Amino acid sequence: MNPTTMKTTIASLLWLAAATPASAATWVYVSNADSQEIAVLELDRGQGVLKPVQTLNVGGTVMPMAVSHDKRMLYAALRSQPFRVVSLSIDAATGKLQKLGEAPLADSMANIDLDASGKWLFAASYQGGKISVNAIGKDGAVGPIQQLVQTAPNAHAVHADAGNRFVLATSLGGDNVSSWRFDAEKGLLSANDPPLTMGTAKSGPRHFVWDKAQRHVYLLNELDAALQVYAWDAARGTLKLEQSTTTLPPGFTGKPWAADLHLTPDGRFLYASERTSSTLSAFKVDAASGQLQPLGQTPTEKTPRGFAIDPSGRYLLAAGQESHGISLYAIDSTTGALGKPSRTEVGKNPNWIEIVDTP
């Protein structure tokens, strides 16, 4: 090869290297309540395995978590006193966490989430029957409590719609979903009109998700394990019940204890966990109507309080509070069926999973 050709080849290779993005990494964060730590793992999608990265002690009963929209921060709520939220930076190259600070929470919080702007952190208290708003600083760290609102008993989940105009919150003890107008400039909630959507007595509304199109809300009840489809009026911030099905397996006996639900990123399948039977239920979502077709149950980790679906929609990870492990399932993209799991031991009482893709 003559020198001119060699220079041209090297230049071409350098251009190609610069133009080709680095392969994305996928980090898994598992909160382990009783060992007071967050386990960090890498999800290798090619091999379908989890690889340990870090175990970070956070000094309290860590449970619900949330990820910032830019994927640079992980927020973790501690449900032991003093009640607080820990702000952790995510190293995009390694997935490792570094603590940036702590801020007070108004109570022991069962759920936290961010508004669409990323400037406010919502929290819901089961023990206190209240929801709150904390400010988030420009550095990404959570700051002071901005607002505290009393609700019906056992608030359990709180999330803003995509338009950032409304916030919904469940009351497990009050059997309702409250609707709030949200002032994203001031970080303030005010009661919507009507303020409540009532469920059936002793149903226990717990977790909910919007579909991507913001046409439907899927609500899971803890106490009767019903899974309900509501039409969402994005202009008024109201709900209308359209379908109710169950997450209980055939022949179930015992006390229902449903926990968590998630849609695949493409919105084609929905999964829900039930703790008494230690199962994951799968449903096919009708693209036109949003209604659910039951696909059956898959046995999983004992007492699956929390689970998550990776951003590619190829994998589901379920945590077992009593098994102290997590199971990784491949999702069949055609049928929604879960494949044979691979299991990883983590800390004591794993209960919440967040999954982050970084470039």
C-alpha positions in Angstrom: 0.0 0.0 0.0 1.5 3.3 -1.0 1.6 6.2 1.5 -1.2 8.2 -0.2 -3.5 5.2 -0.1 -2.6 4.5 3.5 -3.3 8.1 4.6 -6.7 7.9 2.8 -7.6 4.6 4.5 -6.6 5.8 8.0 -8.6 9.0 7.5 -11.6 6.9 6.4 -11.3 4.7 9.5 -11.0 7.7 11.8 -14.1 9.3 10.2 -16.1 6.1 10.6 -15.1 5.7 14.2 -16.2 9.3 14.9 -19.4 8.9 13.1 -20.4 5.6 14.7 -22.0 6.1 18.1 -20.7 4.1 21.1 -22.8 1.1 21.9 -25.4 1.9 24.6 -25.2 0.4 28.0 -28.2 -0.6 30.1 -28.0 -0.2 33.8 -30.4 -1.9 36.3 -31.0 -0.3 39.8 -32.6 -2.5 42.5 -33.6 -1.0 45.9 -33.1 -3.5 48.7 -35.1 -2.2 51.7 -33.8 -4.4 54.5 -30.1 -4.3 53.6 -30.5 -0.5 53.0 -28.7 -0.6 49.7 -29.1 -0.1 46.0 -27.7 -2.9 43.8 -26.4 -1.8 40.4 -26.2 -4.3 37.6 -25.5 -4.2 33.8 -28.1 -5.8 31.5 -26.2 -7.5 28.6 -29.0 -7.8 26.0 -26.8 -9.8 23.7 -26.3 -12.6 26.2 -29.5 -12.0 28.2 -27.7 -11.8 31.5 -27.1 -9.5 34.4 -23.6 -8.5 35.6 -23.0 -7.0 39.0 -21.5 -3.5 39.0 -21.9 -1.9 42.5 -23.7 -2.1 45.8 -24.3 1.2 47.4 -25.4 1.6 51.0 -27.8 4.5 51.5 -28.3 4.3 55.2 -32.1 3.7 55.4 -35.0 1.6 54.3 -34.8 2.3 50.6 -37.9 1.6 48.5 -39.4 3.7 45.7 -37.0 5.2 43.1 -37.3 7.5 40.1 -35.0 8.4 37.2 -34.5 11.9 35.8 -35.6 12.5 32.3 -32.1 13.1 31.1 -31.0 9.8 32.7 -28.3 11.5 34.8 -29.9 11.2 38.2 -31.5 8.5 40.3 -33.8 9.5 43.2 -34.4 7.0 46.1 -36.9 7.5 48.9 -36.0 6.2 52.4 -39.0 4.9 54.4 -37.1 4.9 57.8 -36.7 8.0 59.9 -35.7 10.6 59.2 -37.8 10.3 56.0 -35.8 11.7 53.1 -35.0 11.3 49.4 -31.4 10.7 48.3 -30.2 12.2 45.0 -27.6 10.1 43.2 -25.7 10.9 40.0 -25.4 8.2 37.4 -22.1 7.7 35.7 -23.1 7.0 32.1 -19.8 5.1 31.4 -20.0 2.7 34.3 -23.5 2.9 35.6 -22.2 3.6 39.1 -24.0 5.9 41.5 -22.6 8.8 43.5 -24.5 10.5 46.3 -25.1 14.2 45.7 -27.3 15.0 48.7 -30.4 14.3 50.7 -33.6 16.3 51.2 -36.5 15.8 53.7 -39.7 14.1 52.7 -43.0 14.8 54.5 -43.5 11.2 55.5 -42.7 7.6 54.6 -43.4 7.6 50.9 -44.6 4.6 48.9 -44.1 6.2 45.6 -42.1 9.1 44.0 -42.1 10.5 40.5 -41.0 13.6 38.5 -43.2 16.0 36.6 -42.7 16.4 32.9 -40.4 19.3 33.3 -38.1 17.5 35.7 -38.2 20.4 38.2 -40.6 18.9 40.7 -40.6 15.6 42.6 -44.0 14.1 43.7 -44.4 11.7 46.6 -47.3 9.7 48.0 -47.5 8.6 51.6 -49.4 5.4 52.5 -49.0 5.8 56.2 -49.8 9.5 56.3 -52.5 9.7 53.6 -50.8 12.7 51.9 -49.1 13.7 48.7 -46.3 16.3 48.4 -44.2 18.3 46.0 -40.4 18.9 46.4 -38.4 21.3 44.3 -35.4 19.9 42.2 -32.5 22.2 41.8 -30.5 23.0 38.6 -27.8 20.6 39.8 -30.4 17.8 39.7 -30.5 17.4 43.5 -33.9 17.4 45.3 -34.5 20.4 47.5 -37.1 21.5 50.0 -40.8 20.5 50.3 -42.8 22.9 48.2 -46.4 21.7 49.1 -48.1 19.1 51.3 -51.7 18.0 50.6 -53.8 15.7 52.8 -55.7 13.0 50.9 -58.0 10.1 51.7 -56.2 7.2 53.6 -53.3 5.3 52.2 -52.1 7.4 49.2 -50.1 5.0 47.1 -49.1 6.4 43.7 -48.8 9.9 42.2 -47.9 10.8 38.6 -48.4 13.7 36.2 -49.8 13.4 32.7 -47.6 14.0 29.7 -49.0 17.5 29.2 -47.9 18.3 32.8 -51.4 19.9 33.4 -52.8 17.2 35.7 -51.6 14.9 38.4 -53.4 11.8 39.5 -53.0 10.1 42.9 -54.4 6.8 44.2 -56.0 6.3 47.7 -56.0 2.7 48.6 -57.9 3.2 51.8 -60.4 5.7 50.2 -61.0 3.6 47.1 -60.5 6.5 44.8 -58.2 8.3 42.3 -57.9 12.0 43.0 -57.3 14.5 40.1 -55.3 17.7 40.6 -54.5 20.6 38.4 -50.8 21.3 38.4 -49.1 24.7 38.1 -45.7 23.7 36.7 -44.2 27.2 37.2 -44.9 27.3 40.9 -45.0 23.6 41.7 -48.4 23.7 43.2 -51.4 21.3 43.1 -55.0 22.4 43.3 -58.1 20.1 43.3 -59.6 19.4 39.9 -63.3 19.4 39.2 -64.5 16.7 39.7 -61.8 15.9 42.3 -62.3 12.2 42.6 -63.0 9.1 40.6 -64.5 6.5 42.9 -63.8 2.8 42.7 -65.7 -0.1 44.3 -65.6 -0.6 48.1 -62.5 -2.3 49.4 -60.9 -2.5 45.9 -57.7 -0.6 47.0 -56.5 1.4 44.0 -52.7 1.1 44.0 -50.5 1.6 40.9 -51.4 3.1 37.5 -49.9 4.0 34.1 -50.9 6.1 31.1 -50.5 4.7 27.6 -48.1 6.7 25.4 -51.0 8.3 23.4 -52.5 9.5 26.6 -55.9 8.0 25.7 -56.1 5.5 28.5 -55.1 4.9 32.1 -54.5 1.4 33.4 -55.2 1.0 37.2 -54.3 -2.0 39.4 -56.2 -2.5 42.6 -54.3 -4.1 45.4 -57.1 -5.6 47.5 -59.3 -7.3 44.8 -56.4 -7.6 42.2 -58.7 -6.1 39.5 -57.0 -4.4 36.5 -59.1 -1.6 35.1 -59.0 0.4 31.9 -60.1 4.0 32.0 -60.6 6.5 29.2 -58.5 9.6 29.9 -59.9 13.0 29.0 -56.7 15.0 28.6 -58.6 18.3 28.4 -60.5 17.9 31.6 -58.2 15.6 33.6 -61.0 13.0 34.2 -61.4 9.3 34.0 -64.2 7.0 32.7 -64.2 3.3 33.4 -64.3 1.2 30.2 -63.1 -2.3 31.3 -62.3 -4.4 34.3 -60.5 -7.7 34.4 -58.4 -9.6 36.9 -54.8 -10.4 37.6 -55.6 -13.5 39.7 -54.7 -17.0 38.2 -57.5 -19.5 37.7 -58.5 -21.3 40.9 -56.9 -18.7 43.1 -57.7 -19.0 46.8 -56.5 -16.6 49.4 -56.3 -12.9 49.9 -55.5 -10.9 46.8 -52.4 -8.7 47.0 -51.7 -7.1 43.7 -48.7 -4.8 43.4 -47.3 -3.4 40.2 -48.0 -2.9 36.5 -46.1 -1.8 33.4 -46.6 -1.5 29.7 -44.1 -2.5 27.1 -42.6 0.6 25.4 -44.5 -0.1 22.2 -47.8 -0.3 24.2 -48.7 -3.8 22.8 -48.5 -5.7 26.1 -49.2 -5.0 29.7 -48.0 -7.0 32.7 -49.1 -7.0 36.4 -47.7 -8.6 39.5 -49.7 -10.4 42.3 -47.9 -11.2 45.5 -50.0 -13.9 47.1 -49.7 -16.2 44.1 -46.2 -14.9 43.2 -47.2 -14.5 39.5 -46.9 -12.1 36.6 -50.0 -11.7 34.5 -49.8 -10.7 30.8 -52.3 -8.9 28.7 -52.5 -8.0 25.0 -53.5 -4.3 24.5 -55.9 -3.6 21.6 -54.3 -0.8 19.6 -57.7 0.8 18.7 -59.7 0.5 21.9 -57.0 0.1 24.5 -58.8 -2.8 26.0 -57.0 -5.8 27.5 -57.0 -9.5 26.4 -55.7 -11.8 29.2 -52.8 -14.0 28.2 -52.3 -16.0 31.4 -49.8 -16.0 34.3 -46.2 -16.8 34.8 -44.8 -17.9 38.2 -42.0 -15.6 39.4 -40.0 -14.6 42.4 -41.8 -14.9 45.8 -43.8 -11.8 46.6 -43.1 -9.7 43.5 -43.7 -6.2 44.8 -41.9 -4.4 41.9 -40.8 -5.2 38.4 -39.7 -3.2 35.3 -39.4 -3.6 31.5 -36.2 -2.4 29.8 -36.4 0.5 27.3 -36.0 -1.8 24.3 -39.1 -3.9 25.4 -37.1 -7.1 25.1 -36.7 -7.9 28.8 -38.7 -7.9 32.0 -37.1 -8.0 35.5 -39.1 -9.0 38.6 -38.0 -8.6 42.2 -39.0 -11.0 45.0 -39.3 -9.4 48.4 -39.1 -12.7 50.2 -36.8 -14.5 47.8 -34.2 -11.8 47.9 -33.5 -12.2 44.1 -34.5 -10.9 40.8 -35.5 -12.8 37.7 -34.8 -11.8 34.1 -37.2 -12.8 31.4 -37.0 -12.4 27.6 -40.3 -11.1 26.2 -41.6 -12.7 23.0 -42.2 -9.7 20.8 -45.0 -11.6 18.9 -46.9 -13.2 21.7 -45.9 -11.3 24.8 -44.9 -14.6 26.5 -42.1 -14.6 29.1 -39.2 -16.9 28.5 -37.4 -19.1 30.9 -35.9 -16.8 33.7 -32.3 -16.4 34.7 -32.0 -15.5 38.4 -29.7 -13.2 40.3 -29.3 -12.8 44.1 -29.4 -9.2 45.3 -29.9 -7.7 48.8 -32.5 -8.3 51.4 -36.1 -7.4 50.4 -35.7 -6.1 46.9 -38.8 -4.2 46.0 -38.2 -1.6 43.2 -36.4 -1.7 39.9 -35.4 1.1 37.5 -33.7 0.5 34.2 -31.6 3.1 32.4 -30.1 3.2 28.9 -27.1 5.4 28.5 -25.2 6.2 25.3 
